Amino acid sequence: MRSATCLYTVAPRANFIIDALPENPNAFAVSACSGHGFKHSAAIGEAVVAWVQTGERPEVLAPFARSNALPD
């Protein structure tokens, strides 16, 4: 018998973090965290590009704001 541990990163509330940085709104944190996020990377990329181009956060990214992903 043999076992292996597989570790991966995850935000404190287990959500992705996708948001503009408060100290520089022209910079974005896009952390889709590990292999799980890789599956969503194409859609996340499209939504972030739309945000950068329009200056407005797409509704689909609202759940991933820093305020929703980090502990109070």
N, C-alpha and C positions, 0 to 999 in steps of 0.2 A: 504494500500500500504506500501511497505517496500523496502529499497534498501541497498546494501552493497558494500563496496569498496574492491577491490582485488588488492593489491600492489605486485609488483615483481621487482627484480633487473634487470638492463640492462646496458650494457656498453654504453659509450657516443655515439657511432655510431650504437648502437643496434646490434653489431656483438658479437659472442663469442670471448673470448681471449684464445688462445692456443699457447703458445710460451715458449721457454727456457728463463730463467731469465738472463739478461745481466751480472749481478754480479756473477752468478754461473750457467754456462751452463749445469751443471748436474742436476739442479732443474728446474722443469717446472711449469708454471701457466696454469691450465686447468679449465677455468671458462665457463661452458656451460649455466649459468644463468637460474635459475628458472625451471618451468615445461616444457617450450619449449625445453630447452636443454636436459631434461630427455629423451625426445623422441629420441634424437640422441646419447645418452650416449654410447650405445653398439658400434656404428661405430666410435665414437670419441675415445673410449678406445682402439679399435683395431689399429687405426691409430697412437695414441700416443705410444702404445707398439712397433709398427714397428719402429717409430722414435728412441725410446730409444735403441732398439736392433741394429739398423743399424747405428745410428748416423746421419742419413740424414732425413730432414723433408719431409714427403710424400707431393706430390703436392696438394692433397686434403685439407691439413691443411694450405696452404699458405695464403688463404684469412683471416685467423684468427690470423695472426701475430699481435703483439702489435702495430706495425706501422700502420696497417690497421684498428685497432679497437679503438685506442685512438685519440683524437683531436690533430691537429698539434700544 
